[in-house]
Amino acid sequence: MIVSLPKNIMLLYLKGVIFILDIYRAQENYLYHFTSSDTCISYILRDQKLRLSSINKTNDPRENKEWYFGFGIAEEEIELFEHMDSLNLNKQINELLKEDAKLICFTKDKNVYDPNAINEVIKGCLRPRMWAQYGDSHKGICLVFDQNKLESKISNTFNSDVRFFGENVQYSTDFHNLRLNIKFNSIKDDLEAGVYNHLSSYYKDLFFEKFIDWQDETEFRWVVFTKNESGFEYVDYQDSLVHIVLGADFNDAYLPLIKSYCEKFKVHCSKINWHNGIPLDMPIYDECTVENSE
């Protein structure tokens, strides 16, 4: 049975498809950051900054709860270790690894391995669960960044001695894969140096692996280690922002603000429009279209 769509809906659909192809086929290294409209308008877009927050503020208990480390102790070190406060030592290691860690999280396009799927890729901005959980129940905003440009901004923000890592998160069924055993010999003389050596070897296991239940988030994150006591760091994203996607229930009263921002900084904008259970990314502002119409 062939189902025909109303002409106006079909035109909107085709316009949205063409718009998506024009924007997203140009590059494949896009990162998607979901947030509330208030946070986005009042802080991110206004200041042109992204905030990196403490890993202790994530919604994953594997990351936001205290880690308890085991220590590999040589026979000749037993007496020295027994005179130490192991609980305090564990607290210091947590401070170095976790309280110093600030991160920002994104989602990426998700490949579909389904022979019956219409599309081979699910775009990061078209995923309803991400909108529900991180995009203020579809009332928020998804910011689309060029990964290469944003990585350059992050690299230029921090001194060369600041440790930072950017990776795709891997997902595992193993609850016991955290690397929480440290050789006492490596930390007894210089705790900070020993802990950071451990970090250099096992940062992927510690900060870029989550339980498989999170796998549909297809997460990419940057983790930066600094001594900033505020618990936050900020990055000027500048021209790495390429697209603003508004949620299906975004308050249209804020559209003039969004459009003025897009016009000023040459950023594309669209809004999610659901039709018969299908999310369509419909254009709101496209600088090329505006220029061609003038």
N, C-alpha and C positions, 0 to 999 in steps of 0.2 A: 504494500500500500504506500502510495506517495502522499506525503503531507506537505501542503503548500503553506508558506508563511505569508502574513499580510505584507504588502509591498513596503510599507514604512519600516516594519521590523526587519525585513530582508536588507533594505538599504542601510539601516543602522548596523546590522550584523556585518555586512560587507565592508562598510567604512571602518568598523572596529577591527576587523581582520586585517585589512590593509594597513591600518595604523600600527597594529602590533607587529606586523612583519617589517615595516619600515624601521621601527624603533629597535626591536629585539634581534632581528637578523644581522644587524650591523656588527654586533659583537656578542660573544657568548660568555663573557666573564662578568655577568651582573650579580650583584648581591642585593637582597631584599631585607629591609629593616622595618618591622611593624611597630607602631606606637599609637598612642591616643592622639586625637586631634588637638587637644589642649597642650600636651607636651610638645607636639610637633610645631604648632603655630607660635606658642608663647616662648619656646626656648630654641628648638633645633633650627627652624627656618629663620627666626629672628636673629639669632647669634651666629648662624652658619657653623655650628659646632655639634659634634657628636660626643656624648659622654660615655666614658668607660667607667664601670662601677665594680665594686668589690665582688669577687667570686662568692663571698659569703651571702650575697643578696640574690643569688640565682634561685630558681624554683626547684632545683634538684638536690635532695638531701645528701646524695653522694658527694656533692660539692660544698654544700653550705653547712654541713656538720663537721665537728672536729675530727681530724685524722689521728689515729694512734699508731705510732711508729714502733717497729721492733729494731733491735740493735744487734748487729753481728759483733761479738766480743771475743777477742783472742784471749787465751789463757792468762797471758801476762797482763792483760788489761782489766781483769775481773775485779781486783781490789780497788783500782781507781774508779771503775764504774759504780761499785757499791757505795762509794762515798758521795756520789752525785745524786741530785734530786731528779729522778727520771721523769716525773710528772712535769716539772718545770722545764726540763730539757725538751720534752714533747711540745709544750706550749710555745717555746721559742722557735722550734722548727715550723709549727703551724703559722706563727706570725710571719716568718720569712717566706714561706711558700704561699700562704693563703691570704693573709692580710695585705701583703705587698702586691698581690695579683689583682689587676683591674682588667676587665674584659668587656667586649661588645660583641653581640651575637647577631647573625644574619641567617637567612635561609637562602637556598640556591634552587635553581630549576631541578626538577626531579625526573629522571628517566623512567619511562613506563615499560615494563616487560610483560605486556599483555597483548596477545595476537588479536584480541577483539577491540583494543583501544583505538579510538579515532585519531588521537595524537600520540606521538612517541615521547613527548615531553610535557610535563605539567609545569606551567610557569609559576614561579614563586609567588607572584602577586594574585594568582587565581585559586589559591588553596583555602577553602572555607574554614578549616579547623584553625589555621594560623590566624585568620581574621578574628575568629571567635575568641581565641586564647590571648593573642598579643595585640590585636587591632581593635581593642575596645568594643568587642561584640559587633564588628562590622561598621562601627561608627567612626573608626580611626583612619589612619593614613599608613600607606606603605611607601617607603622611600627606596628608590632603586639607584644603586651606586655602581660606578665602574670600578671593579676590583683592583685593577692595576693602578689606576689613578689614586684611589683611596689608600692603597698600601704605600704609595710614595708619600702621601701626606702624613701618614702615621710615622713612617721612617724619618721624615724631616722634623717631626714634632719633638722627638726625644733625642737626648745625647747618645753618642755611640756606645757609651758604657751601660745604657739601659737595655735590659733583656726584653725582647718582645718576640712573639711567635704568632704566625697566622697559618691555620690549617683547617681542613675539613674535619669535622668530628666523625670518629668511627664508632660503630655500635656493636656491642658484644653481649652475649648471654652469660658472661663470666663475672660474677659479683666480686671475685677475689683477685682481679687483675691490677689493682692499685699497687704501685711499687712503693710499699711503706716499710721496707727494710733497709737500714743504712748501716754501713760498717762504722763502728764506733771510732776506729782508727782514723777515719776520714774527717771526723768532726771534733775530736777531743782537743785539738790545738787551735783550730780556727773554725768555729761553728758555721759562720756565714759562708765561707769559701767551700766548706764541705757540703753544705746544703745546696748551694748553687751548682756544684759539680754533679750532685745527684739529679738536680733539675735538668741540667744539660743532657744527661743520659736518658732520663725517663719522662721528659715533659709531655710526650704524646700520651703515655699511659696515665699520667696524673691529670692533665687538663684537656685532653682531646679524645677522651673515650667515655662513652655513656652507655647505660643499659639499653638493650635493643628496643625497649618500649618507646624510646624517644626517636626512633629511626625516621619516622615520617617528617620530622622537622628538617631533615637534610641540612644540618647546621654547618655554617662556617663561622669561625670566631678568631678574633685577635686577643691575645693575652699579653699584658704589659706589666712588668714588675718595677714598681717605684715605691719610694718611702713617703709619698704624699699622705699625710695623716687625715686629710679630709675623706679619704676613701674613694676619690674620684680623680680622673684625668680627662682632659678635653682635647679634641682634635678638630682643627679647621678643615672641613671637607672641601670647601671651595668648588672647583669645577668637576669634582668627582660625582656629584649628584646629577643624574641625567633624566630622571623621570619621577613624578609624583603620582601615586595611585590612591584615589579616594575610595573609602569603603562604601558598600551598597547603601548604608544608612547614614552616611556622612551628612552633617547639618549644612544644607546649602546656603545658610546665612553667611558662612565663612568663605564661600566661593570667590567673592571679590578679592579677599586677601590672598587666596591661593593664586588666582590669576595674575594679580599684580606682582607677586613674587616670581612666577614663571616668566612673565614678560621682562622683568628686570634682569633675571639671571639666565635667560634663555634655556629654560627647563620645560620639557614636555609634561603634560598632565592628562590624566584620564580618570574615569570613575567606573567602578564595577557595577554592571547592570545585569541582574538575573532575569533570564527569559526561559520559561519551561524547564527549570532546573539546571540551566547552563549559565555559567558566569561569563559575561562578555566584558571586555575591557574597552569602554567607549571613550573616545577622545573628548577632552574638555578644552585643552589649549595645546596648539602645535605651532611653534614659531614659524615653521616653513609655510604652513597654510596661511598664517597671518600675513607674512611677507608677500606671498604670491597674490593675495587678495587686494593688496594696496596698489 
